[in-house]
Amino acid sequence: MSSTGKSDHSSPGEFELIAALQRRVERSRQCDDIVLGIGDDAAVTEFKTGQQVLTTDTMVDGVHFLRDRADWKDIGWKSAVSNLSDIAAMGAAPLHALVTLGVSPDVEASYVERMYDGMISAFDEFGGCIIGGDVVYSPVFFVTVALTGRAHEIEGEPVVMRRDRAMPGDLIGVTGTLGGASGGLRALIDGLEGADADALRSMHYRAKPRIDMGTALIEGGVRCAMDISDGLVADLEKMCGSSDVGAVIDSASVPIPAELERQFGAEATEIALAGGEDYELLFTAPFDLMDRLLARHRGKISHIGRIIETPQEGDIVEVRDAEGNLMSLERKGWDHLQ
């Protein structure tokens, strides 16, 4: 981890902060291929054969989290999980993380240390480790994590799941349940109380990347997948665009947490369709393969629709209700620039 000294607005105690974060990282579980970690101009790791997977994600205060309403440890967890989920979507194993912090003047060092504890907890549980990064002054607090991973190998050959491999006739599947994270954000903003609201807030703050299911899917033969970070419909549109296909979702088959249904009633379905940050996996597979996966991973995955030829008109992704009627959604998901 380095410090950028090109600004006169460097945060007070910058080097002490870096030293404190270094001590936290060194106390955590370490990857076995680190040659040189935090403290020099760059980190060094052993290079292994195979394919490397790389991803990065940035979280900005007031856009991706509300630090006045969240525990800093939860912010750290979320910043790690958003990257771990990308690695899971490729069917890969997480390796090394670089963390860049934009620290605003009103952020105390103890807050950042607690955020690091959250990141470290996520990496300790799901794999990977922090090996470096940067600290800069910023008028708005932000954290950027860049994470590498190792591609899965089958019979000695590296294999990854990609979003441009969906084919007409494939069935669409998802892991877990959808809408809990978005419902948790609603519960947080609206100040809802009760056990269901508490459970939804936990889904929002403590989503879990599906590293295990990513491995299970790729080993089971799945070659088309992505994670659900911006909302089911919005992300499926991205997959369809990459694969030059269309899709039909059966809304009645979309798995929804019981807490979301009890808390929001009829709204729950649309929250599950458009809500983001569940970090579940969206994938496609031929009928026979989907049948085997459903039997092998009962309760962990759901069949929610099918891939079709690219529609000549209308939406690239259609959503149908239980009677087969076309649904009109007020929103499809999260757009970072709108």
C-alpha positions as CSV (number, residue, x, y, z in Angstrom):
1,M,0.0,0.0,0.0
2,S,1.4,3.4,-1.0
3,S,0.4,6.9,-0.3
4,T,-0.1,9.6,-2.9
5,G,1.6,12.8,-1.8
6,K,0.8,15.0,-4.8
7,S,-1.9,17.0,-2.9
8,D,-1.6,19.5,-0.1
9,H,-4.8,18.0,1.3
10,S,-3.3,14.7,2.5
11,S,-5.4,13.3,5.4
12,P,-3.9,13.8,8.8
13,G,-2.2,10.7,10.1
14,E,-2.0,9.2,6.7
15,F,1.2,7.1,7.3
16,E,0.0,6.1,10.7
17,L,-3.3,4.9,9.1
18,I,-1.4,2.9,6.5
19,A,0.7,1.3,9.3
20,A,-2.4,0.4,11.3
21,L,-4.1,-1.1,8.2
22,Q,-0.9,-3.1,7.4
23,R,-0.9,-4.6,11.0
24,R,-4.6,-5.6,10.5
25,V,-3.9,-7.3,7.2
26,E,-0.8,-9.1,8.5
27,R,-2.8,-10.5,11.4
28,S,-5.3,-12.0,8.9
29,R,-5.0,-15.2,7.0
30,Q,-2.4,-14.8,4.3
31,C,-2.2,-16.3,0.8
32,D,0.7,-18.7,0.4
33,D,2.0,-17.1,-2.7
34,I,2.9,-13.6,-1.4
35,V,6.5,-12.7,-1.8
36,L,6.2,-9.1,-0.8
37,G,3.1,-7.5,0.7
38,I,2.1,-4.1,2.0
39,G,4.9,-1.6,2.7
40,D,6.9,-1.3,-0.6
41,D,6.1,0.4,-3.9
42,A,4.3,-2.7,-5.2
43,A,3.3,-6.2,-4.0
44,V,4.9,-9.3,-5.4
45,T,3.3,-12.7,-5.7
46,E,4.5,-16.0,-7.2
47,F,3.2,-16.4,-10.8
48,K,1.4,-19.7,-11.4
49,T,0.4,-21.3,-14.7
50,G,-3.2,-21.0,-15.9
51,Q,-5.5,-18.1,-16.5
52,Q,-5.9,-15.1,-14.2
53,V,-9.3,-13.4,-13.6
54,L,-9.3,-9.7,-12.7
55,T,-12.1,-7.3,-11.5
56,T,-12.5,-4.0,-9.7
57,D,-15.4,-2.1,-8.1
58,T,-15.7,1.3,-6.4
59,M,-18.1,2.3,-3.6
60,V,-18.8,6.0,-3.0
61,D,-20.3,7.4,0.2
62,G,-23.8,8.6,-0.5
63,V,-24.1,6.6,-3.7
64,H,-23.4,3.0,-2.7
65,F,-23.6,3.2,1.1
66,L,-24.8,5.6,3.8
67,R,-22.1,5.7,6.3
68,D,-24.1,7.7,8.8
69,R,-26.6,4.7,8.9
70,A,-24.1,1.8,8.5
71,D,-21.5,0.1,10.6
72,W,-18.1,0.7,9.0
73,K,-17.4,-3.0,9.3
74,D,-20.4,-3.7,7.1
75,I,-19.2,-1.2,4.5
76,G,-15.9,-3.1,4.3
77,W,-17.7,-6.4,4.0
78,K,-19.8,-5.0,1.1
79,S,-16.8,-3.6,-0.7
80,A,-15.1,-7.0,-0.6
81,V,-18.2,-9.0,-1.5
82,S,-19.0,-6.9,-4.6
83,N,-15.6,-8.0,-6.1
84,L,-15.7,-11.6,-4.7
85,S,-19.1,-12.0,-6.5
86,D,-17.5,-11.1,-9.8
87,I,-14.9,-13.8,-9.3
88,A,-17.7,-16.3,-8.3
89,A,-19.6,-15.4,-11.5
90,M,-16.6,-16.6,-13.6
91,G,-16.4,-19.8,-11.6
92,A,-12.9,-18.8,-10.4
93,A,-11.1,-18.7,-7.0
94,P,-10.2,-15.3,-5.4
95,L,-6.6,-14.5,-4.9
96,H,-5.2,-11.0,-4.3
97,A,-6.9,-7.6,-3.5
98,L,-5.6,-4.1,-3.9
99,V,-7.5,-1.4,-1.9
100,T,-7.6,2.3,-2.8
101,L,-9.1,4.6,-0.2
102,G,-10.2,8.2,-0.9
103,V,-10.3,9.6,2.6
104,S,-12.3,12.7,3.4
105,P,-11.4,15.1,6.2
106,D,-14.3,14.0,8.4
107,V,-13.3,10.3,8.4
108,E,-11.4,9.2,11.5
109,A,-8.7,6.5,11.3
110,S,-10.7,4.2,13.6
111,Y,-13.6,4.2,11.0
112,V,-11.2,3.0,8.3
113,E,-9.6,0.4,10.5
114,R,-13.1,-1.0,11.2
115,M,-13.9,-1.0,7.5
116,Y,-10.7,-3.0,6.9
117,D,-11.8,-5.5,9.6
118,G,-15.0,-6.0,7.5
119,M,-13.0,-6.6,4.3
120,I,-10.6,-9.0,6.0
121,S,-13.6,-10.9,7.5
122,A,-15.0,-11.4,4.0
123,F,-11.7,-12.5,2.4
124,D,-11.0,-14.8,5.3
125,E,-14.4,-16.5,4.9
126,F,-14.6,-16.7,1.1
127,G,-10.9,-16.6,0.0
128,G,-8.4,-14.1,-1.1
129,C,-6.4,-11.5,0.8
130,I,-5.4,-7.9,0.8
131,I,-1.8,-7.3,-0.4
132,G,-1.6,-3.6,-1.0
133,G,-3.3,-0.4,-2.3
134,D,-3.2,3.3,-2.0
135,V,-4.5,6.1,0.2
136,V,-5.5,9.6,-1.2
137,Y,-7.3,12.7,-0.1
138,S,-10.9,13.0,-1.4
139,P,-13.7,15.4,-0.7
140,V,-16.0,12.4,-0.6
141,F,-15.0,9.1,1.0
142,F,-14.7,6.2,-1.4
143,V,-13.1,2.7,-1.5
144,T,-12.0,0.9,-4.6
145,V,-11.1,-2.8,-4.5
146,A,-9.3,-4.6,-7.4
147,L,-9.3,-8.3,-7.0
148,T,-7.6,-11.1,-9.0
149,G,-8.6,-14.7,-9.2
150,R,-7.5,-18.0,-10.6
151,A,-9.6,-19.6,-13.4
152,H,-11.0,-23.1,-12.6
153,E,-9.3,-26.0,-14.5
154,I,-11.0,-29.0,-16.0
155,E,-8.8,-31.8,-17.2
156,G,-5.9,-29.5,-17.0
157,E,-7.5,-26.7,-19.1
158,P,-8.6,-23.3,-17.7
159,V,-12.3,-22.7,-18.0
160,V,-14.5,-19.7,-17.1
161,M,-18.2,-18.9,-17.3
162,R,-19.0,-16.0,-19.6
163,R,-22.1,-13.8,-20.2
164,D,-21.9,-14.2,-24.0
165,R,-22.6,-18.0,-24.1
166,A,-26.4,-18.0,-23.7
167,M,-28.1,-19.9,-26.5
168,P,-31.8,-20.0,-27.7
169,G,-33.5,-23.0,-26.0
170,D,-31.4,-22.7,-22.8
171,L,-33.2,-22.4,-19.5
172,I,-32.4,-19.6,-17.1
173,G,-31.4,-20.2,-13.5
174,V,-30.5,-18.3,-10.4
175,T,-28.9,-19.2,-7.1
176,G,-30.5,-18.3,-3.7
177,T,-33.3,-15.7,-3.4
178,L,-33.6,-12.2,-4.9
179,G,-34.8,-8.9,-3.6
180,G,-33.6,-9.2,0.0
181,A,-30.8,-6.6,-0.3
182,S,-33.0,-4.0,-2.0
183,G,-35.7,-4.7,0.5
184,G,-33.1,-4.1,3.3
185,L,-32.2,-0.8,1.8
186,R,-35.9,0.2,1.7
187,A,-36.3,-0.9,5.4
188,L,-33.2,1.2,6.3
189,I,-34.3,4.3,4.5
190,D,-37.9,4.1,5.7
191,G,-36.9,3.2,9.3
192,L,-39.0,0.0,9.3
193,E,-39.0,-2.0,12.5
194,G,-39.5,-5.7,13.4
195,A,-37.9,-9.1,12.8
196,D,-38.5,-9.1,9.0
197,A,-37.1,-5.6,8.6
198,D,-34.0,-6.6,10.6
199,A,-33.5,-9.7,8.5
200,L,-33.8,-7.7,5.3
201,R,-31.2,-5.1,6.6
202,S,-28.9,-8.0,7.3
203,M,-29.3,-9.2,3.7
204,H,-28.4,-5.7,2.5
205,Y,-25.4,-5.2,4.7
206,R,-24.1,-8.8,4.7
207,A,-24.7,-10.4,1.2
208,K,-22.7,-13.5,0.5
209,P,-20.7,-14.1,-2.7
210,R,-21.5,-17.5,-4.2
211,I,-18.0,-18.7,-4.6
212,D,-19.1,-22.3,-3.7
213,M,-21.9,-22.2,-6.2
214,G,-19.8,-20.7,-8.9
215,T,-17.4,-23.7,-8.6
216,A,-20.4,-26.1,-8.5
217,L,-21.9,-24.6,-11.6
218,I,-18.7,-24.6,-13.7
219,E,-17.8,-28.1,-12.6
220,G,-21.4,-29.2,-13.5
221,G,-21.0,-28.0,-17.0
222,V,-22.4,-24.4,-17.0
223,R,-20.5,-22.0,-19.3
224,C,-22.8,-18.9,-19.2
225,A,-23.2,-16.9,-16.0
226,M,-22.9,-13.5,-14.3
227,D,-23.6,-12.1,-10.9
228,I,-26.8,-10.1,-10.0
229,S,-25.5,-6.8,-8.8
230,D,-27.7,-4.3,-10.7
231,G,-31.0,-6.2,-10.6
232,L,-32.3,-9.4,-12.3
233,V,-33.9,-7.9,-15.3
234,A,-31.2,-5.3,-15.9
235,D,-28.4,-7.9,-15.6
236,L,-30.3,-10.5,-17.8
237,E,-30.5,-7.7,-20.4
238,K,-26.7,-7.4,-20.3
239,M,-26.3,-11.2,-20.7
240,C,-28.8,-11.2,-23.6
241,G,-27.1,-8.3,-25.3
242,S,-23.7,-10.0,-25.0
243,S,-25.1,-13.3,-26.4
244,D,-27.4,-11.7,-29.0
245,V,-30.5,-13.5,-27.7
246,G,-33.7,-12.6,-25.9
247,A,-35.2,-14.0,-22.7
248,V,-38.6,-14.6,-21.0
249,I,-38.8,-14.6,-17.2
250,D,-41.6,-16.4,-15.3
251,S,-42.1,-14.0,-12.4
252,A,-43.9,-16.6,-10.3
253,S,-40.8,-18.7,-10.4
254,V,-38.4,-16.0,-9.1
255,P,-37.3,-17.1,-5.6
256,I,-38.2,-14.4,-3.0
257,P,-37.3,-14.3,0.7
258,A,-40.3,-14.9,2.9
259,E,-39.3,-11.7,4.9
260,L,-39.6,-9.6,1.7
261,E,-43.0,-11.0,0.9
262,R,-44.3,-10.4,4.5
263,Q,-42.8,-6.9,4.7
264,F,-43.8,-5.6,1.2
265,G,-46.6,-7.8,0.1
266,A,-47.5,-7.4,-3.6
267,E,-44.4,-5.2,-4.1
268,A,-42.1,-8.0,-3.3
269,T,-42.1,-9.5,-6.8
270,E,-41.1,-6.2,-8.5
271,I,-38.4,-5.6,-5.8
272,A,-37.0,-9.1,-6.6
273,L,-37.0,-8.4,-10.3
274,A,-35.4,-5.0,-10.2
275,G,-33.5,-4.8,-6.9
276,G,-29.8,-5.0,-7.0
277,E,-26.9,-6.1,-4.8
278,D,-28.1,-9.6,-4.0
279,Y,-24.9,-11.0,-5.5
280,E,-26.6,-14.2,-6.5
281,L,-25.6,-15.9,-9.7
282,L,-27.6,-15.8,-12.9
283,F,-26.8,-18.6,-15.4
284,T,-28.2,-20.5,-18.4
285,A,-28.0,-24.1,-19.3
286,P,-29.6,-26.6,-21.7
287,F,-32.6,-28.5,-20.5
288,D,-30.9,-31.7,-19.5
289,L,-28.1,-29.9,-17.7
290,M,-30.5,-27.7,-15.8
291,D,-32.5,-30.8,-14.8
292,R,-29.4,-32.4,-13.3
293,L,-28.3,-29.2,-11.6
294,L,-31.8,-28.7,-10.0
295,A,-31.7,-32.3,-8.7
296,R,-28.1,-32.0,-7.4
297,H,-28.5,-28.6,-5.8
298,R,-32.1,-28.8,-4.6
299,G,-33.1,-25.6,-2.8
300,K,-30.0,-23.7,-3.8
301,I,-30.9,-22.9,-7.4
302,S,-34.2,-22.1,-9.2
303,H,-35.3,-22.3,-12.9
304,I,-37.0,-18.9,-13.7
305,G,-37.3,-18.7,-17.5
306,R,-35.9,-19.4,-20.9
307,I,-33.6,-18.0,-23.6
308,I,-35.2,-17.2,-27.0
309,E,-34.2,-15.8,-30.3
310,T,-33.5,-12.1,-30.3
311,P,-36.9,-10.3,-30.4
312,Q,-37.6,-8.3,-33.6
313,E,-39.5,-5.8,-31.5
314,G,-40.3,-5.1,-27.8
315,D,-38.0,-5.6,-24.9
316,I,-35.0,-7.9,-25.1
317,V,-36.2,-9.4,-21.8
318,E,-39.9,-10.1,-21.3
319,V,-41.4,-10.7,-17.8
320,R,-44.6,-12.7,-17.6
321,D,-46.9,-13.1,-14.6
322,A,-48.4,-16.4,-13.4
323,E,-51.1,-16.3,-16.1
324,G,-48.6,-15.6,-18.8
325,N,-49.5,-12.0,-19.2
326,L,-46.7,-9.5,-20.1
327,M,-45.7,-7.4,-17.1
328,S,-44.7,-3.7,-17.3
329,L,-42.0,-2.8,-14.8
330,E,-41.6,0.7,-13.4
331,R,-37.8,0.1,-13.2
332,K,-35.5,-2.8,-14.4
333,G,-32.6,-2.2,-12.1
334,W,-29.7,0.0,-11.1
335,D,-27.9,2.2,-13.7
336,H,-24.7,3.8,-12.3
337,L,-25.0,6.9,-14.5
338,Q,-28.7,7.6,-14.3
